């Protein structure tokens, strides 16, 4: 099978209907020899911060010479971004081979037709086994309990950075129910770690940990990091721990100190599985870790830009606070906004409104069948920030071609939007 054909077959499964459940995936992987059990794994779930935590874990392990697998979603430009070994995307031939194997299994059991996400997950597990990865860092796609990644029987650790409102149609209408679904990755014999501090979801995580007989350690003040210096041009910040240790982080954003502290705390679990994580690896890995599209700062011929796939109210709040603390807080800005219709775009517009006042705003359409109509987004922005100068342009390329006039470009609202903007702006792909 060619890579192009593999992509065609995969894209044919871009269903808007999500089919949660583990039965299909378990039967499918059993027929492939259970590749998900070939490696030590770290399983990460949560509302925001999952990708950053996964990238940090991966970088820390690689800094100590460990061969790693990294599985994340969504991708920004290329589906192969989701599957990496030692930081390198899965080669096209290996991707095609994985799709071919997966579809071969599926043909023998037609009732177990995989979704898009399940098919990519199968390819990931196959590649990690074939490539000889020692430790695999897995990011859940949606929820946890019924997510396709949750077929791993005994991870080294389960990690939950945060719980907030998202995907309520699948995860429930309360933070407690959302926390319950995320805690579905807890497994007896694997310690769990969380940075969630809101009382209701924190209690729900603790209840589920007790029910599953899992030791849950929460990030406390003594474990936390605080930012002591920020290098905005280089996209890095320095943080300090309560005991005086300091670390350089390769990511900006107000949530990253907490994410980094969670990684340092949870790394202890890997030692129990024979994978050493010395202080040197923590320092080098956290400094090297990058995660594109999360308050990513760059510059092109027309000036500085900021890209952030803030796709729910909690992420948008972190984006706004980070922007307000940046050197561009008082600079004139051009906002390019694009959101998905199944997200809380009204709440996100309300959160962002203080930054939009008096600024130029272009509402556009991300490259997704689930995209919110730009006109509807423009009306919501105008209602929330009446002094903003709002226009509608149908494509991201049209939006980015607007004259900035010395304004800082801020592209925010959806990973689909950010992925296309990165390509058009010539941003570097690095991890």
N, C-alpha and C positions, 0 to 999 in steps of 0.2 A: 504494500500500500504506500502511495506517495504521501508526503506531508500535506500537499494541497487537498488531496482527496480526504485525508483524515480531518482537516479543518472543515470541509464541506459537510461531512457526516456529523461532526460535532455541532456545527452551527444549525443544522436541521433540528436540533433539540433545544434551541433557545426558547423554551416554553415559558410563558408567564405563570403557568400553574405549577406550584411547588408541591411535590409529593414527599412529605416527611415519612420517615420510617426506616428501620435498619434491616428488615428481613431480606429485601432484594440485595442489598449491599453485602450482607453476610454470606448469602448463598453464592453470589458472584465471586467474591474473593476466595471462598473455600475452593471453588473450581480452579482458581489460579494458584493454589497452594498457600493461601493466607499470607501474602507478601507484607501485610501491615504488621505482622508479628516478627519480622526479620530484624527489626532495629529497636533500640531504646527510643522512647518517644516522650516528648513534652507536649501536653495538650492545652491549648489556650482558647478560652471562650470569653464572652463579654460583649458589651455594647460598643464601647470605644476603647482604643488603646491596644486592641489585639494585635494588629499588624506591627506596631512599633515594638511591642514586647517580643513578638516572634523574631523580628529583625535583630533586636538586641541579643536575644538568646543565641541566635545563629552566629552572630559576629563574635560573641564571647567564646563560644565553643571552637570556632575556627581559629581564634587567636591562640588557642592551646593545641592546635594541630589535630583537632578532631574532625573527621570527615562527616559532614552534616548534610541532611536533607531539610529543605524548607518548603512548606506548602501554605500558601496564602491566597486570599481572594478579596476583592476582585482584582483583575489586572488593569493596567492603565492603557497599554497599547498592544501587547502581544500576549496571547493566552499562555505562552510558555513562561512568562514571568511568574506564574503561580507555582511552578515546579522547578526548584533549584537544588543543585548539589554543589557544595563548596562555593556558593554564591553564583554559580553559572547556570543559566537557563538550560532546561532539558534540550538536547539537540533535536532538530526536526526529525531525523530518522528514528530516534528513540521514541519521540512522541507518536509518530505514525505507527511504530511497532506496538506500542502500548494500546493504541486505539484498535488496531487490528486484532490483538489478542482478546481485548475486552468484548469486541463485537462477535468474535468467534464463540466465546462463552455464551453470550446473549442469544445467539442463534439456536443454541441447544436448549435454551429455556426462554421461549418468547414471552412468557408471562412476566418475566423479570426485566423488562425493558428499562434501562437506566435513564435517569434525567441527565441534563447537561452537567450539573455539578457532580453527580455520582460517577459519570463517565470520566471526567477529568480527575476525580479522586482515585479511581482505579488506575489510571495511567501514572499518577504520582506514586502510589504505593509500589507499583511494578518497577518504576525507575529507581526508587530509593533502594529497593532490594538488589536490582541488577547492578547498580553503581557501587554497592558495598558501603552505604552510609552507616555510620556508627550510631548517630543520634539524629532523630527526625523531629523537627518542631512543626506542629500542626495547628493551624488556625481553623476554627469552626467556620462554616459558612453562614448558618442561621440557627440560633438557639444553641443547643448542645445535646439534649436528651435524644432527639431523633435525627441529628445531623449525620451525614454520611461519614464524617471523620470519626464518629464515636464507636466504630467497630473495633478499635484498639482495646484489647482486653485489660492490660495492666500498664498504663503509662508510668513513667518515672515520677511525674508530677502533673497535677491539674492546676491551671493558673487562670484567675479571673480578675482582670484589671478594674472593670467598672460595670455597673448595671444602670441602665436608664431606659427611657421610653424609645422603643423601636420595634417594628414588626408586630404590633399588638394584635393584628388579625391572626397571627400564628402562635404568638407566645403568651397571649392573655392581656387583660386590661388593667393589670396592676403591676407595680414593681415587684411585689412578692411572687406573682405568677411567672414573671419574666426571669427572676432569680432562680426559681425552681427549675425552669427549663435549662438555664445555663448550668446549674449544678448537676445536670444529668451527666456531665463528664466525670464527676467524682466516682472513683472506684476504690473498693476496699484494697488496702495494701499500697495505695499510691497517695502520698500526702498532697494536700490542697493548699493553695495560697491565694489570698484575695486582698485587693486594695480598696474594696468597696466600703465606704464609711456611712452611707445613709442608713438610718436605723432599720427601716422596713426590709429592704433587700438584704442587708447584712444579717438580720435575724433569720430570714428565709434560707440563706446559704448555710448558716450554722445549724438550723434544724435538719436540713438535708444531709449535711455532713454527719450529724449524729445518727440519723436513720441509716445511712450507708456505712457507718462505722469507719469514717475517714477522719484523720487528723487534719483540722483546718487551722492554718495560722494566718491571722490578719495583720496587714501592715499597720504598725502603730507609730506614734510620734517618734519613739526612740529609733525606729528603723528608717524613718523618712529622710529625704534629701531636700535641701533648699538651694535655690540658685544664688550663686555669689557673683557671677560675671557672665555676660552674653557677648558673643562676637557675631553681630548680625550679618556682616558681609560674608563671613565664612560659614554661617549657618550652624554655629556650635554654642554650647553653654557649659559653664563650669558649675558643679554642684558640690555641696559639702554635706557629709553625714554628721549625726549628732556626736559621734565619737572622734571627730576631727579628720577622718579620711575625706579626700576630695577626688572627684572624678570629672573627666572631660567627656561631655556627651556630643555625639555627632548629629544631634537633632535639636531644633528649636521647638518652642511651645510650652505652655504652662503645665501640661500633663506629663511631660517627659521625665522630670525628676522623680515623680511618683512611679512611673513605669520602670525606670532604671532601678529604683530601690526595690521594687517587686522582683525584678530579675536577679538582683544580688541575693535577696532573701531566698528565693526559690531554687537558686543554683545548688543549695546545700543538698537537695534531693538527688541530684545527679551523682554526687559522691557515693551515695548508698548503692548505686547501680554500677559502680566501678569507673565512673567518668569524672576525673579530677577537674576542678575549676578553681585554680589558684588565683590569688589576688592580682597577679600580673595579667592573667587572661581577662579578668573583669575590667581592669583599667584599659587595656589595649582594645578589647572588643567594644566596650561602650563608646570609646572615642572614635572607633572606625564605623560603627553602625550608622547607616543612613536609611531613610525610608521616604522615597519620592512621593510628592503630592500631599505631604502633611506639613503645613506651614513651610513649604519649600521656597527659599529665596533665590532669585537669580537676577540676571541683568542681560538685556539685549541692546541693540544699537539705540533704542528709544528710551532706555532707562530701566530702573529696577522693577521687578515684578514679584508677586507672592502668589503661590498656588496652594490651595487647600481643599481636599475633598471632604469638607465638613457637611455630612449628609443627614444629620439629625440635630435636634436642638442642643443636646449636650456638647457635641463636637463644634457646633456653631458658636456656642458660648465660649469655649476654649479659644477658638479662632479670634473672636472679637477681643477677648481680654489680651491675647498675645499681640494683636495688632495695636491695641491701645497702649501697650507698654513698649512698642517698637520705636525706632527713630522716625518712622513715617506716620506716627499718630496724628500729627497736625498737618501733614502734607496733603495737598489736593490729590484726589484719587479717581481712577476710572475702575468701577466694579463691573466685572462680567459675571453674571449670575445664570445658572441653569440648574434645575432640580428635577426630580422624578415625581410623578403624580401620586405614587403610593407612599411618599414621605410626608412628614409634617411641615409642608412648605409654609403654611401660615405662621406657625410658631417660629420657624427659622427666620422668616422675614421680620418678625417682631423682635427676635433676639438681635439681629443685625442692624435694625433700624437706627440706633444711635450713631453708627459709623457711616450710614448712608446719607444722613442729613446734609444737604447742600452739595452733594457729590454727583458726578455723572455715573449713571447706572445703565448698563445694557443687559436686557433680558434676552436669553437665547435658548436654543434647544440642544441638549446633550444628545449624543448619538446613541439613543436607546429607544426601543418601542414603548418603554414606560415613561418617556419624557413628558414633563408638564408643559402644556402649551405656553410659549413665551408671553403671549398676551395676558394670560391669567396670572402669570408670575409678576408681570409689570404692574397689573392692577393691584395686586397684593402689596407690592413694594410701595406704590404711590399712596396706598391707604395707610401704611405703617410709617412711611417717611415722606410726608407731603412736600418737603422742600427739596427732595432729590430730583434730579433732572433725568427722567427715565425714558429710554427709547427701546424699541423692539427690533431685533435683527434675527433672521431665521437660522443662520449658521454660525458656528463658533469662529470660522475663518473670517466672516464678515465682522463679527464683534471685535476680534483681535486686530483687524486692520484699521480700526478707528484711530484717528490722531489723538495722541495722549496729551500733547501740549504741556509737557513737564509733569504730568500726573503719574503717580505710582499705580501700576496695573495690579488689581487684585482679582484673581479668578477663583471662584468659590461656589460650592453648592452640590457638586456631584463628582464622583470619581470618573464617570464617563466624560464629563466636561473637562476635568483636569487632564485626563489622558490625552485627549485631542489637543488641548492647549499646549501641553508639553511638547508634542510633536511639532506643532506649528511654530513654537518659540525656539525650537532647537535645544531644549533642555537635555542635559546629559543623563543617561541611564546609569545609575550606580547603586550598589547595595553594600 
